[in-house]
Amino acid sequence: QSALTQPASVSGSPGQSITISCTGTSSDVGGYNYVSWYQQHPGKAPKLMVYDVSNRPSGVSNRFSGSKSGNTASLTISGLQAEDEADYYCSSYTSSSTVVFGGGTKLTVL
Amino acid sequence: EVQLVESGGGLVKPGGSLRLSCAASGFTFSSYDINWVRQAPGKGLEWVSSFTSSSSSIYYADSVKGRFTISIDNAKNSLYLQMNSLRAEDTAVYYCARDPSYCSGGSCSLGAFDIWGQGTMVTVSS
């Protein structure tokens, strides 16, 4: 199972919006609406930010939104804040009943 | 408080074995799928294995299949990961994570992990 493809890094200034892409195949991202996104600060456990492509768990800011087109999912963070600086990972349920993660994207808030 | 707590990590020689534990509290353990996810130092997340509560099905990543085994003790609200034939590339922080299976309109989520433990470090080195 190959990892999903994410850009290694993205950056943006406070108040701006950024988008992180996550590309898979028809056996994972493209085949199911079971894409999740996680935020991870250094030394901490990941935090679920989006599930089922575009749903947010209770307590997650509406500045975080998800979408999908074909084999590519995206996470958009609007109104960037300093505390958004972290690593972000996408994941997808797969046709093998497993889960595959993306390689991770480091977000820098300039 | 809803939480997962991992234990059992440590230093082990290549070819050795280790058993990790994941203890749950604050929720009905037997009603949820529980997964193991690992993260090598400075690297990304890698899904390792899952236990599906509804069917007791177990799945493994190809990288650990045949070497790692999940077991569960519902009486102790605990999930275990028996790791055999350990390799240097198994060195990582191992997290257990809960799949909440959010349900709406007759369908439920899959593969989303809402509760994570603090992780336990496994180092495979001679």
HADDOCK unambig.tbl for C-alpha pairs under 7 A between the chains (distance, minus, plus):
assign (segid A and resid 34 and name CA) (segid B and resid 109 and name CA) 6.46 0.50 0.50
assign (segid A and resid 34 and name CA) (segid B and resid 110 and name CA) 5.96 0.50 0.50
assign (segid A and resid 34 and name CA) (segid B and resid 111 and name CA) 6.72 0.50 0.50
assign (segid A and resid 36 and name CA) (segid B and resid 112 and name CA) 5.85 0.50 0.50
assign (segid A and resid 45 and name CA) (segid B and resid 116 and name CA) 6.46 0.50 0.50
assign (segid A and resid 45 and name CA) (segid B and resid 118 and name CA) 6.03 0.50 0.50
assign (segid A and resid 48 and name CA) (segid B and resid 113 and name CA) 6.48 0.50 0.50
assign (segid A and resid 48 and name CA) (segid B and resid 114 and name CA) 5.54 0.50 0.50
assign (segid A and resid 51 and name CA) (segid B and resid 112 and name CA) 5.97 0.50 0.50
assign (segid A and resid 52 and name CA) (segid B and resid 109 and name CA) 6.16 0.50 0.50
assign (segid A and resid 92 and name CA) (segid B and resid 111 and name CA) 6.64 0.50 0.50
assign (segid A and resid 93 and name CA) (segid B and resid 110 and name CA) 6.42 0.50 0.50
assign (segid A and resid 93 and name CA) (segid B and resid 111 and name CA) 5.28 0.50 0.50
assign (segid A and resid 98 and name CA) (segid B and resid 59 and name CA) 6.59 0.50 0.50
assign (segid A and resid 99 and name CA) (segid B and resid 47 and name CA) 6.14 0.50 0.50
assign (segid A and resid 99 and name CA) (segid B and resid 111 and name CA) 6.12 0.50 0.50
assign (segid A and resid 100 and name CA) (segid B and resid 47 and name CA) 6.28 0.50 0.50
assign (segid A and resid 101 and name CA) (segid B and resid 45 and name CA) 6.38 0.50 0.50
assign (segid A and resid 101 and name CA) (segid B and resid 46 and name CA) 6.22 0.50 0.50
assign (segid A and resid 101 and name CA) (segid B and resid 47 and name CA) 6.95 0.50 0.50
assign (segid A and resid 103 and name CA) (segid B and resid 44 and name CA) 5.49 0.50 0.50
assign (segid A and resid 104 and name CA) (segid B and resid 44 and name CA) 5.91 0.50 0.50
